[in-house]
Amino acid sequence: LFVTAGQVSDYIGARALLRRLPNVKWLLGDRGYDADWFREALQDKGIRACIAGRKQRKTPVKDDKRRYKRRNRTEIMFGRLNDWRRVATRYDRCPKAFLSAIALAAIVIYWL
């Protein structure tokens, strides 16, 4: 988990995470991560990508529709975190304080 600036695209975050990915079989991602270089990098690491292709893509890519629908669990988790106004609007300028607020919100959500 790391924090980027608000205007940073998903590609930059994906590039930073590539080096730290654990040994997994699949990576589920939304259309924001649909890039040929990212798919190739995942394939080089032995990770199968389950990322829906963008609508503007000239050559469609295959993805596992059933597995892709499981992303809703992640989307629900981010939705619950965004119920916390401090997290949703990022009141904290310091990344450590912001990550601490996320951790606190996640703990409270988990226990409720």
N, C-alpha and C positions, 0 to 999 in steps of 0.2 A: 504494500500500500504506500503510495506516495502522492504528493500534492503538486499539481501544476497550476499555472496561471489560468484564469477563467477563459481566456480567448485562445488557448492552445488546442489544436485539433487532436482528434483521436489518434492520428498517425504518429504524432510525436510521442504521445504516451505509450503507444504500442512499441515503438522503437526502444524506448527506455526500459520497458518491461521484458523485452525479448531475452536479455542476458540473464534475468533472474527467474525465468519461468521454471517451475518445478517439473519433475519428470511425470508427465501426464499423458494420457492417450488422446484426449479430445480437448479442444478449446472452443467454447461457445462464444460467439460475438455477434453484435448487431451489424447493420449495414455500414456503420461508420468505420469499421475495420476491414472493409472489403478492398484489398489492394493486392495486386499480383506479387509484389515484393514481400508482403507480410505472409501470404500463403506459402510462398517458396521458403521463407525463413522457418516457418513452422514445420514444413515438410522436412527440411534439413535436420531439425531437432527430433524428428520422428513423431510429431504431433499432428493429428488429423484436425483440420479446420472445419468447423460447422458454422459458417458465416454466410448469410444470405447475400446474394449479389445485388449490387446497386441497380436501380432501374435503368440508368444510363449506360450500363455495361453492354458493349457490342457483342461479346461472346459470353453467353450465359454459363454459369458454373453450377455444378451439382452440389446440393447440400441435403442433409438428412432432415426432412421436414419434421418428423416426430421428435427428434433430438433438439432441433432448433426451437420448438415450442416450449421446451423446458426452461428456456431463458426467463420465463415469466417469474420464476422464483427470485432471480436476481433483480428484476425490475420492481417487484413488490418490495424487496428489501430497501432499494434506493427510494422508493416512494414513501416508505415508513420513516426513513431517515429525514426526508424532506419535510415531514410533518413538524420537525423541530426547526423552528424559524432561525435559530442561531446557526444551524448547519446549512439550511437552504439558502440563506442570504450571505453566508460566510462573514459573520461579524468580526471574527478574529483575523488580524493581519498576519500574525505569526503562524507559520505552518504547524509548529508543535502544539500550540494552543488549539488550532483548528482540528488537528488529528485527535487531540484529547477530547474535544467536544463530540467528535464522531464516536469515539470509543465509549464515552459516557452514555450517549444516546443509544448505541447498540446494546449496551448492557441493560439499560432500562427496558428497551423493547423486548429483549430476550426474556427478561424475568416477568414481563406483563403478559 
